[in-house]
């Protein structure tokens, strides 16, 4: 029996990235927590991990721009994707009650997603922390009974916390898209989506012609994003997700775009892992 797959995530065990990794790659994977996204990319690039699971966009707050920049700057390949329903839980030490709490810690994004909960419980002070699951870990190690954390149910299970309230986020249509990254590209045969990055000459109509390569062939674009290029003021890189196998019509469009672009890079071709939320 071989060694379990090593999967790098940003944050602690029990984070939503941990949950996404288990749902996408299997519960038998071995999670390698990383303190930052740079450390996550380094872990896979150096061979310290086989895969990374990294959040790239949220259905409410939009793209995680710093990770788009890392995709362009690093040499890793996208080999999969998934979406995770983000359900925030209020987690306390066993025996605590909602009325006894005074402070609640979590990542600032998680706190912002629970504004209505804090408005309904004005006696609770929101305290920013670097990680959702990490705030649960610290609470259960040495935190007082008057403190709690907001994180996933998985974090409560791993660190033996008590879930006092579940689904406390403001909007239930809260999903995060995660990418699976590897050192080598995935197989083309089962791919149904291709992500790429490119630059264009700063002339009138260049973006129209670039996107027209896909429109003329009936290829659907799932996302387009622009990011400023470091050290090159008012120049931009474009990120594109196109649906379909990167052969046939999609491959023809990619070849045409390659001829129009200044810089051009396929970030990955992979199975489509997004489903329409119910």
FENQUI-V372533 format. One record per pair of residues at least 24 apart in sequence whose ideal C-beta (glycine too) atoms are under 6 Angstrom apart, sorted by sequence separation. I is the first residue (numbers start at 0). GAP is how many residues later the second one is. D is the distance in Angstrom with one decimal. If there is no record, write none. Layout:
i gap d
I GAP D
I GAP D
This chain:
i gap d
3 24 5.4
4 24 4.8
5 24 5.3
6 24 5.7
7 24 4.7
9 24 5.4
102 24 5.3
104 24 4.5
106 24 5.9
3 25 5.8
106 25 5.0
135 25 5.6
218 25 5.6
3 26 4.4
5 26 5.6
7 26 5.4
87 26 5.7
105 26 5.3
9 27 5.2
40 29 5.6
105 29 5.3
9 30 5.0
104 30 4.2
218 30 5.8
218 31 5.1
7 32 4.7
20 32 4.3
43 32 5.8
216 32 4.1
19 33 5.3
40 33 5.0
218 34 5.3
7 35 4.1
7 36 5.8
16 36 5.4
216 36 5.1
198 38 5.5
213 39 4.6
109 40 5.0
196 40 5.4
197 40 5.6
212 40 4.4
7 41 3.9
196 42 5.2
5 43 4.4
105 43 5.7
212 43 4.1
5 44 4.9
6 44 4.8
7 44 4.3
8 44 5.5
101 44 4.5
102 44 4.8
103 44 4.8
104 44 5.1
105 44 3.8
195 44 5.3
212 44 5.0
4 45 4.9
90 45 5.3
100 45 5.9
194 46 5.2
100 47 5.0
209 47 5.5
192 48 6.0
193 48 5.2
95 49 4.9
192 50 5.7
209 50 5.4
116 51 4.3
208 51 5.9
92 52 5.5
193 52 4.6
113 54 5.2
115 54 4.7
190 54 5.5
113 55 5.7
114 55 5.9
190 55 5.8
91 56 4.2
112 56 4.7
23 58 4.4
89 58 5.6
90 58 5.1
90 60 5.9
19 62 5.7
87 62 5.2
197 63 4.0
198 63 4.3
19 64 4.7
88 64 5.3
198 64 4.5
90 65 4.6
97 66 5.4
197 66 4.6
15 68 5.9
93 68 4.7
196 68 5.1
90 70 4.2
91 70 5.5
195 70 5.1
196 70 6.0
195 71 5.8
90 72 5.8
91 72 5.3
194 72 4.2
194 73 5.3
88 74 4.9
89 74 4.7
89 75 4.2
193 75 4.5
88 77 4.9
89 78 5.7
190 78 3.8
190 79 5.5
191 79 5.4
192 79 4.6
86 80 5.5
87 80 5.2
191 80 4.2
87 81 4.5
187 81 5.7
189 81 5.3
185 84 5.3
85 88 4.5
84 90 5.7
85 90 5.6
82 92 4.9
83 92 5.4
82 94 5.2
81 96 5.3
80 98 5.4
79 100 3.6
77 101 5.2
78 101 5.3
78 103 4.7
75 105 4.4
76 105 5.6
78 107 3.7
76 108 4.4
59 111 5.9
59 114 5.5
58 116 4.3
14 117 5.8
77 117 5.3
14 118 4.2
57 118 4.9
11 119 5.4
13 119 3.6
10 120 4.3
56 120 4.9
11 121 4.2
54 121 5.2
55 121 5.5
10 122 5.9
11 122 4.3
54 123 5.4
55 123 5.1
11 125 5.6
52 125 5.3
53 125 5.4
71 125 5.1
52 127 5.8
50 129 5.7
51 129 4.3
50 131 5.5
18 133 5.7
18 135 5.1
15 136 5.6
43 137 5.8
13 140 5.0
13 141 3.2
13 144 4.4
12 145 5.7
19 158 4.3
67 159 5.5
62 162 5.9
71 165 5.9
67 171 5.7
77 189 5.3
77 190 2.8
79 190 5.1
76 191 4.7
78 191 5.3
81 191 4.5
82 191 5.1
77 192 5.6
80 192 4.1
70 196 5.5
